[in-house]
Amino acid sequence: MRLDTRRRLYGGGLALALASGAALASGGAAFAAAAPAGATPVTLNGSGSDTTVNLMRSLDSIYAQAPGCPVVQAGAQPQNGACTAAGTATDENPKHDNVNQYFEVGSGNGKAELCNQGQAGVRNVDFARSSSGYGNGDCNDLKFVAYAQDAIPWWHFVGGQSPSGNVQQDPPPTTGPDPTNNLGQNQLKGIFAQCTIVSWKQVRGSTVYDPAYRPPSPLPADFYNPTNFGTNVPILVFAAQTGSGTRSTFDGFVGGASDTCIPAANKQGNFNASSNANSRLIFENDATPILNQSTPAGGGYSVRDLAIFYYSLGRYTQNPASAGGQADPSSKEGAVDRVTADGTTIGDNTFPYTRSLYNVYRYGTPETLNYVKEDTGFICRPVDATGASGFAMSQATRDRINAAILAQGFFPFGLGASGSGGRSFCRLLTRADKLDTTAPTASIAGIPSGQRTATITFSEPVVGVSPASVGLRIGDTAQPTTITCLDLSGRALPCNDPAKGAKTVLLTLTGDPQQDATYTAFANGGASGIRDRAGNQQSGNASADFPSPFVAPATVTVTRTETVTVQVPGQNTTIQVPTTAPATIVVGQITGSGKTLRIPVVCVNKTCTGVVTLKLGTGKTVSKKFTVGAGSNSTIVIVGILPKGAKGKTQATFNVRPDSGQTFFGKRSGGLKI
């Protein structure tokens, strides 16, 4: 392929199904160029495609070197990479963010990681690399940003005893040239998906072509046995692993799964053939397992001689069917329908197996959008040397990006409509049936006895959680509340994380409880309230009322003569012990109704006998003897001593003598609702 051909920039070649601008806006907006002093960089993580991993690493390097805010200063130097002064409008990477590309796992797996952000066992992924568009199993609200074009020609070995070096399309042309190293789309369908072309004897131009040959039907079990290579000259189909974007795109080209015609015995084991040397499911864009099978068998043919595979044009250009990093010139990528894949035929879509390469985001953070968004992201944005748009891009940097795409064997788009209202060097692909239009709902769990926390569970992860949208109140008066947001796996996260969102919100009362009050936990939707990550507002407001059982029991263990003050939410408990003998007593929340007072008590490790003296809020004092067995729960009930309307603080003083003879005193205070 000539470099001058590959230098062309193309604006077409991608059919887009666009959603409404309102839906697309749910991806958020990247931040303006100038970063404030003190802003700190982040590291973005990409995962997925093997096809684009090297290309993205090249673009990541350009981004890392792009201008941003000052980070070096005289005197004390920040150790967190923070901006030491505000940036300028011409900064292309405002905070000097970095980008990391995880090892390639395939497009489908990268998208799955992106879809499952926040779930247990899923690593942090900000965007997915994908060499294919939407798959049937993809989640909602994915935005596919096409930033380069590629092709997937078929691949074969042409050295050694290979019979396929000069294969030709069938039927032959009625006029014009009859090129070799060429197969028609119908032939490729017959080889990879329909299993009607199983031998090189059926392919015109091969060294063994026999127009009269008809394969046996059904194929005998030993048709592909190496000892019969000389007789059958079979086509040995190799296919990429499931989850590969190259595989799913090529499957679409040939109208079926490209591993259909691989015998079951050759599909077993790991796809990289490490657990089965006979496996013909191999990793995408790596023909090493084929090239390594060069031992002659029947008729002098090896597996390598008879193999057929498919390969990204860009990846082949980077390293032609490499084995151990060494280019092997005895392999080729073939033409399809007499059209060879190159910059011209990809740009004008005349090569039939052309595709786009994508970065995929879902609910991107500002940093993610500043890198991959379809119109203002670094990879996509048009030239704006002054940064007047808020997203600077010099001509020199734009040229470096396009040159990096070409150097990797791919082809950049030209400046054109991005698909979201602007013009850029990228194209947005979405699907209307893959947009989330369902409003989130909230359910509020009760506050357990003795606890201070209400739990809000949303039907899906949400943003917009703030003291204005969730909290605890008494009537219309907000109560001091700590808000904790949890992701899908129960891990704490910032409440407005746009990528993961909050699935659960905990509301914990932080001030002294009002024992005679009714608390309301609430979660509000509306324009300024809670919404899902796609922008759908919570339908209406959710609330639940609870009494105030917020005070936990007091537990004190005393081991020496001392006075111990134990802080209980909203109360102090004082225990005085004139001995060194250990004793533990648990005094529960004092409650009252009518003229009856109840005090739950447990003497943990000894039988306790003693007197409880109560000083009521009215000033009246009441005493009562009691005995509590060791380890048992007991409730001291005092009847007929509460004057009508007596409320407020009530103090219970315990003079307890455990069975060992020691005495200690305890105080428990609490408001009564009578």
Secondary structure, DSSP 4 states (H G I P E B T S, - for coil): --HHHHT--BS---------HHHHGGG--PPPSPPPTT----EEEEEE-STTHHHHHHHHHHHHHS--S----SSSPPSS---SS---TT-SSTT--EEEEPPP--HHHHHHHHHTTTSTT----SEEEESS---TTPPTT-EEEEEEEEE--EEEE-STT-S-TT---SSPPSSS---SSEE-HHHHHIIIII----BGGGSTTSTT--TT----SSPPTTTT-GGGHHHH-B-EE-EEPTT-HHHHHHHHHHTS-TTTTS-GGGS-S-TTSSS-TT--EE-TT--HHHHT-----GGG--HHHHEEEE--HHHHHHSTT-BTTB--TTEEEPEETTB--SHHHHHTT-STTEEEEEEEESS--HHHHHHH-TTTSTTTPPPBTT-TTSS-B-HHHHHHHHHHHHHTT-EEBPSEE-SSSSEES-EEE--GGGS--PPP-EEEE---TT--EEEEEEEEEEE--STTTEEEEETTEE--EEEEEE-TTS-B--TT-TTT-EEEEEEEE-S---TT--EEEEEE-STTS-EETTSPBPSSEEEEEE----PPPEEEEE-SSEEEEEEETTEEEEEEESSSS-EEEEE---EEETTEEEEEEEESSS-EEEEEEEE-TTS-EEEEEEEE-BT-EEEEEEES-S-TT--EEEEEEEEEEETTS--EEEEEEEEE--
